């Protein structure tokens, strides 16, 4: 699964980890995140994220 990076603060969403503090289980792909999910570091919306080239 692809990782995504926040364009505002550089936070990396890793689907292997999810976002447990926001109730997002490990194994949740970025595209399956709720529309109202925000960056846990800076609070921007999903549309500020882009795929991380590894």
C-alpha positions in Angstrom: 0.0 0.0 0.0 1.2 3.5 -0.9 2.2 6.1 1.7 1.0 9.7 1.3 2.7 12.9 2.5 1.1 16.0 3.8 2.1 19.0 1.6 1.7 21.4 4.6 3.8 19.8 7.3 5.5 16.6 5.8 3.5 14.1 7.9 3.5 10.7 6.2 0.4 8.6 6.4 1.5 5.0 6.4 -1.4 2.6 5.8 0.5 -0.2 7.6 0.2 2.0 10.8 -3.1 3.8 10.1 -4.0 6.6 12.5 -5.0 4.9 15.8 -5.6 8.2 17.6 -8.3 9.0 15.0 -9.8 5.6 15.0 -8.1 4.5 11.7 -7.1 0.9 11.9 -3.7 -0.4 10.6 -4.1 -1.6 7.0 -6.5 1.2 5.9 -5.5 2.5 2.5 -5.4 6.3 2.1 -8.3 6.2 -0.4 -10.4 4.5 2.2 -9.9 7.2 4.8 -13.1 9.1 5.7 -13.7 12.4 3.8 -13.5 14.4 7.0 -10.1 12.9 8.1 -7.4 15.5 8.7 -3.7 15.4 9.1 -3.0 14.5 12.8 0.0 16.9 12.8 -1.4 20.1 11.3 -5.1 19.6 10.6 -5.2 20.0 6.8 -7.6 18.0 4.8 -6.9 14.9 2.6 -6.6 17.0 -0.5 -3.4 18.4 0.8 -1.7 15.0 0.6 0.1 13.5 -2.3 1.5 10.0 -3.0 5.0 9.5 -1.6 7.5 8.3 -4.1 9.7 5.7 -2.4 
